[in-house]
Amino acid sequence: MKHCPVLLVVASLIVLGIAAGAALAGDIVTVPTANQLKAGEVDLAHYYIGVDDGSLIAGLRDMGIDYVRAQTLYVGLTDTVEIDAHRYDVNEVGVETIWNATVVAQPETLERPIVVLGGRDLSRVYGKASYFLSAAKTLNPPLAGPPTEPIIRLHLSLGTEDNTLFGEERHEGLFGGVQVLFRPANPAVGAIALYDGTDVITGITLVPEPGWPTLKVGTFGGHWWAGISYTFNTK
């Protein structure tokens, strides 16, 4: 289906809903990062985004559009290659799916950050693909014994123009932020604060018990979002 301009504007809203992953392992889809699944790992998620009346796209409410939903699938093909699909469902408008991929250029060690090369909208649903180089480093990774809390992970990326979000230019030049894991388990509680070159994204994540899905809620400019995701290993 050929996308319409309204869907181009709104579909990007969904991406904000994937802003925080399970603990420190999940990807942050709105802002490309170096978070990466391992071989055989799969992450599934569903998100609901409330369209704010005062937003740039408030006119959507006049069209009967007051929410967007997204389903995402991440797959670790190998320890260095990950692909994902994002399905955007906008009420009264239609559905689109974009494909993304990342490749690890340098694995993370105690001394060095992980570095990945990636691309978004490789199927060019929104006109053109965008590309990025992302790095991430956990400042105090858990070693032997109980982890030192909080666990802090920093993100920094350099990218080309990505127009899948609000039809605006994002991810061009430098962008990034921080993830924090305040409590590692029972329950696991985390948070994120990121800047994507245009907007600030915030989120809080909660995993009630080990093996449970991750519950998420947050903000993106004047909008709000909530979601649930589950990561498992097929091996």
C-alpha positions as CSV (number, residue, x, y, z in Angstrom):
1,M,0.0,0.0,0.0
2,K,1.4,3.4,-0.9
3,H,1.5,5.5,2.3
4,C,-0.3,8.8,2.6
5,P,1.2,12.0,4.1
6,V,-0.8,11.6,7.2
7,L,0.6,8.1,7.8
8,L,4.1,9.4,7.2
9,V,3.6,12.0,10.0
10,V,1.8,9.7,12.4
11,A,3.7,6.4,12.0
12,S,6.8,8.0,13.5
13,L,4.8,8.6,16.7
14,I,4.8,4.8,17.3
15,V,8.5,4.6,17.2
16,L,8.7,6.7,20.3
17,G,6.8,4.0,22.2
18,I,9.7,1.6,21.8
19,A,11.9,4.1,23.6
20,A,13.0,1.9,26.5
21,G,14.0,-1.8,26.4
22,A,14.0,-4.5,29.0
23,A,16.5,-3.3,31.6
24,L,19.6,-2.3,29.6
25,A,19.3,-4.9,26.9
26,G,16.5,-3.7,24.7
27,D,16.8,-1.4,21.7
28,I,15.6,2.2,21.8
29,V,13.9,2.5,18.4
30,T,13.2,6.2,18.3
31,V,16.9,6.9,18.7
32,P,19.2,4.4,17.0
33,T,21.6,2.9,19.5
34,A,24.3,0.2,19.7
35,N,22.1,-2.0,21.9
36,Q,22.1,-5.4,20.1
37,L,20.4,-8.8,20.4
38,K,22.6,-11.9,20.4
39,A,22.1,-14.9,18.0
40,G,18.8,-16.6,18.6
41,E,17.3,-13.8,20.7
42,V,13.9,-12.4,19.7
43,D,12.1,-9.3,21.0
44,L,8.4,-8.8,20.4
45,A,6.5,-5.6,21.5
46,H,3.2,-3.8,21.2
47,Y,2.7,0.0,21.8
48,Y,-0.1,2.4,22.1
49,I,0.5,6.1,21.5
50,G,-1.9,8.9,22.6
51,V,-1.9,11.8,20.1
52,D,-1.7,15.1,22.0
53,D,-4.2,17.8,21.2
54,G,-1.5,20.5,21.3
55,S,0.9,18.7,19.0
56,L,2.0,19.6,15.5
57,I,-0.4,16.9,14.3
58,A,-3.4,17.8,16.4
59,G,-5.3,18.1,13.2
60,L,-5.4,14.3,13.1
61,R,-8.1,14.4,15.8
62,D,-10.4,16.3,13.3
63,M,-9.9,13.3,11.0
64,G,-11.0,10.9,13.8
65,I,-7.4,9.8,14.5
66,D,-6.5,9.9,18.2
67,Y,-4.2,7.0,18.6
68,V,-1.5,4.9,16.9
69,R,-0.4,1.4,17.5
70,A,2.8,-0.4,16.7
71,Q,4.0,-4.0,16.7
72,T,7.8,-4.6,16.5
73,L,9.9,-7.7,15.9
74,Y,13.6,-7.8,16.6
75,V,15.7,-10.9,15.6
76,G,19.4,-11.6,16.4
77,L,20.5,-13.5,13.3
78,T,24.1,-13.8,14.7
79,D,26.0,-12.2,17.6
80,T,26.8,-9.4,15.2
81,V,23.8,-9.0,12.9
82,E,20.3,-8.0,13.9
83,I,17.2,-7.2,11.8
84,D,13.9,-5.8,12.8
85,A,10.4,-5.0,11.4
86,H,8.1,-2.3,12.7
87,R,4.4,-2.5,11.8
88,Y,2.6,0.9,12.1
89,D,-1.2,0.8,12.5
90,V,-2.9,4.2,12.5
91,N,-6.7,4.2,13.0
92,E,-8.7,5.4,10.0
93,V,-5.5,5.7,7.9
94,G,-3.7,2.4,7.2
95,V,-0.8,0.1,7.9
96,E,2.9,0.3,6.9
97,T,6.0,-1.8,7.8
98,I,9.6,-0.7,7.7
99,W,12.7,-2.8,7.9
100,N,15.9,-1.9,9.8
101,A,19.2,-3.7,10.4
102,T,22.4,-3.3,12.5
103,V,25.9,-4.9,12.3
104,V,28.4,-4.9,15.1
105,A,31.7,-3.3,14.1
106,Q,33.3,-3.6,17.6
107,P,32.0,-5.7,20.5
108,E,31.8,-4.1,24.0
109,T,34.6,-4.9,26.5
110,L,35.4,-3.6,29.9
111,E,37.6,-0.9,28.3
112,R,35.8,-0.3,24.9
113,P,32.3,0.6,23.9
114,I,30.3,-1.5,21.5
115,V,30.1,0.2,18.0
116,V,27.4,-0.7,15.4
117,L,26.6,0.3,11.8
118,G,23.0,0.5,11.0
119,G,20.2,1.5,8.6
120,R,16.5,2.5,9.0
121,D,13.7,2.0,6.6
122,L,15.9,0.0,4.3
123,S,12.8,-0.9,2.2
124,R,12.3,2.9,1.6
125,V,8.7,3.0,2.6
126,Y,9.1,6.7,3.4
127,G,11.2,7.6,0.4
128,K,14.8,6.9,1.5
129,A,16.9,5.0,4.0
130,S,18.9,6.6,6.8
131,Y,22.2,5.4,8.2
132,F,24.0,5.7,11.5
133,L,27.1,4.8,13.5
134,S,26.3,4.2,17.2
135,A,28.3,3.5,20.3
136,A,27.3,2.5,23.8
137,K,29.1,1.8,27.0
138,T,27.9,0.5,30.4
139,L,29.9,2.5,32.9
140,N,29.7,0.0,35.8
141,P,28.8,-3.4,34.3
142,P,27.9,-6.2,36.8
143,L,30.9,-8.4,37.4
144,A,31.3,-11.1,40.1
145,G,28.9,-10.7,42.9
146,P,25.9,-8.3,43.2
147,P,25.9,-5.3,40.7
148,T,26.7,-1.8,41.9
149,E,23.5,0.1,41.5
150,P,22.5,2.1,39.6
151,I,23.9,0.6,36.3
152,I,24.4,3.4,33.8
153,R,24.7,3.1,30.0
154,L,25.6,6.0,27.8
155,H,24.7,6.3,24.1
156,L,26.2,8.4,21.3
157,S,25.4,8.2,17.6
158,L,26.3,10.0,14.3
159,G,23.7,9.7,11.6
160,T,22.2,10.9,8.3
161,E,18.7,12.4,7.9
162,D,15.9,10.1,9.0
163,N,12.5,11.4,7.8
164,T,10.3,8.6,9.2
165,L,9.5,10.7,12.3
166,F,6.8,13.3,11.9
167,G,8.2,13.9,8.4
168,E,10.9,15.9,10.0
169,E,14.7,15.6,9.9
170,R,16.0,13.5,12.8
171,H,19.1,11.6,13.7
172,E,21.3,13.8,11.5
173,G,24.6,14.7,13.1
174,L,25.2,13.8,16.8
175,F,22.5,12.5,19.1
176,G,22.1,10.2,22.1
177,G,21.4,9.9,25.8
178,V,21.5,7.7,28.8
179,Q,19.8,4.5,30.2
180,V,19.8,3.8,33.9
181,L,18.9,0.5,35.7
182,F,18.0,1.5,39.2
183,R,17.1,-1.9,40.4
184,P,18.3,-5.1,38.6
185,A,15.5,-7.6,39.7
186,N,12.4,-8.2,41.7
187,P,11.3,-5.9,40.3
188,A,13.7,-4.5,37.7
189,V,13.2,-0.8,37.3
190,G,14.9,1.3,34.6
191,A,14.7,4.7,32.9
192,I,15.9,6.5,29.8
193,A,16.4,10.1,28.7
194,L,17.4,10.8,25.1
195,Y,17.6,13.5,22.5
196,D,17.1,12.5,18.9
197,G,18.2,15.8,17.3
198,T,14.7,17.3,17.5
199,D,12.9,16.0,20.6
200,V,13.5,14.7,24.1
201,I,12.3,11.2,24.8
202,T,11.8,9.9,28.3
203,G,10.7,6.5,29.6
204,I,10.4,4.2,32.6
205,T,10.5,0.4,32.4
206,L,9.4,-2.3,34.9
207,V,10.0,-6.1,34.9
208,P,7.9,-7.4,37.8
209,E,9.7,-10.8,38.0
210,P,12.5,-12.5,36.0
211,G,11.1,-13.9,32.8
212,W,8.1,-11.6,32.8
213,P,7.4,-9.1,30.0
214,T,8.6,-5.5,30.3
215,L,6.1,-2.8,31.0
216,K,6.9,0.7,29.6
217,V,5.5,4.2,29.8
218,G,6.9,7.6,28.8
219,T,6.8,10.9,27.0
220,F,7.8,12.2,23.6
221,G,7.4,15.9,23.4
222,G,3.8,16.5,24.3
223,H,2.7,13.0,23.6
224,W,2.4,9.9,25.9
225,W,3.0,6.3,25.2
226,A,2.7,2.9,26.9
227,G,3.8,-0.6,25.8
228,I,4.7,-4.1,26.6
229,S,7.6,-6.2,25.3
230,Y,8.9,-9.7,25.7
231,T,12.4,-11.0,24.9
232,F,13.2,-14.7,24.6
233,N,15.9,-17.0,23.2
234,T,15.0,-19.5,20.5
235,K,18.1,-21.7,21.1
